[in-house]
Amino acid sequence: LMPEEDPSTDYIMVATGTGIAPYRGFIRRLFVENTPAAKAYKGQAWLFLGVANSDALLYDDEWQDVLSKYPDNFRLDYALSREQNNKKGGKMYIQDKVEEYSDEIFKKLDSGAHIYFCGLKGMMPGIQDMLKEVAESKGLSYDEWLKGLKKNKQWHV
């Protein structure tokens, strides 16, 4: 992962388990290391991590440190499947947590944000089903919407 040319680009990063690793380096480059990207970055990086329990949260101390220092530029949301419930009362999976913020995420993507997915490939059907449902509830064709994101190189799996 490398920062986009436009330093105001928003990033939405979705991970399950050890899929968090690529984001660690990216977030360090944007917020921790003394890099040109860190000096220039003005957008918002939003990290979603899905794990079973809070004791499985990887690098939480690092995320919390970045969040405390850059509250306007870094957001963090966890989906803890064995500790949280989704709006239907079931387990909170990553797609459920992302869906909670779907209006904001769609708005960000419409404004040029990039979305990344890393982790178990088994998360993608649930993510795509949720995004399709949300898109259709907004009167959008999911296939056309997704095609547009891919064409604009905003969709990264």
HUWOWO-V409220 format. One record per pair of residues at least 12 apart in sequence whose ideal C-beta (glycine too) atoms are under 6 Angstrom apart, sorted by sequence separation. I is the first residue (numbers start at 1). GAP is how many residues later the second one is. If there is no record, write none. Layout:
# HUWOWO-V409220
I GAP
I GAP
This chain:
# HUWOWO-V409220
81 12
63 13
79 13
79 14
30 15
79 15
79 18
77 20
1 21
1 25
54 26
20 29
44 29
45 29
46 29
47 29
48 29
49 29
50 29
52 29
53 29
94 29
52 30
53 30
95 31
99 31
95 32
102 32
7 33
10 33
3 34
7 34
8 34
9 34
10 34
11 34
12 34
13 34
14 34
15 34
16 34
17 34
7 35
8 35
24 35
31 35
95 35
20 38
31 39
114 40
116 40
117 40
50 44
48 49
48 50
16 78
22 96
10 98
19 99
19 100
12 101
17 102
10 103
11 103
12 103
13 103
14 103
15 103
16 103
15 104
16 104
16 107
